Amino acid sequence: MTTAKVSDRGRITLPLFVRRVLGLELGDVVRFVEIEPGNFVLNRTIGKPTGEPMSANELIDEMHRVLHEARWNPPLRLQDQKAKNAD
């Protein structure tokens, strides 16, 4: 299990392993989604940090990247995530 410490300003540094798995780069935006009370999932968002819409070419490139990663790294089901976290 990978952990991060909350700073006095409420900030965390995402561990390198997490950044690599999500394909995060400088300036990327992440989203925290509550899947059940008190449990969140961290997702890389599709779009620009400013909230600007993506161009058609950018969207196609992003969709290609996401689909390629999903093929080689299928997401864990919720029960698999719980079992992994219990270890």
Order of alpha helices (4+ residues) and beta strands (2+ residues): alpha-beta-beta-alpha-alpha
